[in-house]
Amino acid sequence: MIITKTETFTKEEIAKLKEQFDVYIKTVIDIEKKICSAGADRHFESEKILLEQGSKQSDLWGGGIDLDTKIIDGNSFINIRPSDNNTGNEIQDSKIREEFEKLTKYFFKEIYEEKQNYIRFTSNGFEKGCFGIL
């Protein structure tokens, strides 16, 4: 299932997006318009959707997010664009890569801000609670 939007993905949407690869979600982000198309089998499918919505090829970058490790990668065949000074699969320009990672964290805020349970030992026993992961 491919979902394309300008706002953060909900937990329900993330559950649908991960149906394709279970722990990995492929993304294509328009770094100028701040639109993310995610959940495709191949990056070019999301790229096509964004191009049809008026995005410029030079603003589209592909990658993905590993849901287990929360590692973001900028690796996709759609990134091979010598005309944009990108000769490999990886996003080579550090500013573009940084923006791609920042936007990925925004769109998948649910993953990066999820709560973790903890038990803290105190002098009076132990205390249960939760804290946020950034």
C-alpha positions in Angstrom: 0.0 0.0 0.0 1.4 3.4 -1.0 0.4 6.5 1.1 1.4 10.0 0.0 1.0 12.9 2.3 2.4 16.1 3.8 1.6 15.3 7.4 3.0 12.7 9.8 2.0 9.1 9.3 -0.3 7.7 12.0 0.4 4.4 13.8 -2.4 2.8 11.7 -0.9 4.1 8.5 2.6 2.9 9.5 1.1 -0.6 10.2 -0.3 -0.6 6.6 3.0 0.8 5.1 5.1 -2.0 6.7 2.9 -4.7 5.2 5.2 -4.8 2.1 8.5 -5.6 3.8 7.5 -6.0 7.5 10.4 -4.1 9.2 11.4 -1.7 6.3 9.4 1.0 4.6 10.6 2.5 1.3 10.1 6.2 1.0 10.4 8.9 -1.6 10.4 12.5 -0.4 10.1 15.8 -2.2 12.5 17.8 -0.1 11.2 21.1 -1.4 7.4 20.6 -1.1 7.9 18.3 2.0 5.7 15.5 0.7 6.4 11.8 1.4 5.2 8.9 -0.6 5.8 5.6 1.3 5.1 1.9 1.2 5.9 1.1 -2.4 7.5 -2.2 -3.6 9.9 -0.1 -5.8 10.9 3.5 -5.3 9.9 4.4 -8.8 6.3 3.8 -8.0 6.3 6.5 -5.3 8.4 8.7 -7.6 5.8 8.5 -10.3 3.0 9.5 -7.9 5.0 12.6 -6.8 5.9 13.6 -10.4 2.2 13.3 -11.4 1.4 15.6 -8.5 3.8 18.2 -9.9 7.1 17.5 -8.0 10.4 18.2 -9.8 12.7 15.2 -10.4 15.6 17.1 -8.8 13.6 17.5 -5.5 12.8 13.7 -5.2 15.0 11.5 -3.2 14.5 7.8 -2.2 15.5 5.7 0.7 13.8 4.0 3.6 13.5 3.4 7.3 14.3 0.2 9.2 11.6 0.0 11.8 13.6 -2.3 14.1 16.8 -0.2 14.3 15.2 3.1 13.3 18.1 3.6 10.9 17.3 5.8 7.9 19.0 5.2 4.6 19.1 7.2 1.4 19.7 4.3 -0.9 17.6 4.0 -4.1 18.1 3.6 -7.9 16.1 6.8 -8.4 18.9 8.7 -6.7 21.3 8.0 -9.6 21.2 11.3 -11.3 24.5 12.6 -12.7 22.8 15.8 -13.9 22.1 16.5 -10.2 25.7 15.6 -9.2 24.5 12.3 -7.7 26.3 9.4 -9.4 25.3 6.5 -7.0 22.4 5.0 -5.2 23.1 6.9 -2.0 22.2 10.6 -1.5 25.7 12.1 -1.8 25.1 15.7 -1.0 25.3 16.1 2.8 22.7 19.0 2.9 20.2 17.0 0.8 20.9 13.9 2.9 20.4 15.9 6.2 17.1 17.3 4.9 16.0 13.8 3.8 16.7 12.4 7.3 15.0 15.3 9.0 11.9 14.9 6.9 11.9 11.1 7.4 11.9 11.7 11.2 9.1 14.2 10.8 6.9 11.9 8.7 7.6 8.9 11.0 7.4 10.9 14.2 5.3 8.1 15.8 8.3 5.8 15.6 10.8 8.3 16.9 8.7 9.5 19.8 7.2 6.2 20.9 7.2 5.5 24.6 9.3 2.9 26.3 8.4 1.3 29.6 10.9 1.3 32.4 11.4 0.2 35.9 13.6 2.3 38.2 14.9 1.0 41.5 14.6 3.5 44.3 15.3 3.4 48.0 11.6 2.7 48.5 11.4 -0.2 46.1 10.9 0.4 42.4 8.9 2.7 40.3 7.2 1.9 36.9 6.7 4.5 34.2 7.5 5.4 30.7 9.7 7.8 28.8 9.9 9.1 25.3 12.6 8.2 22.8 13.7 11.0 20.5 
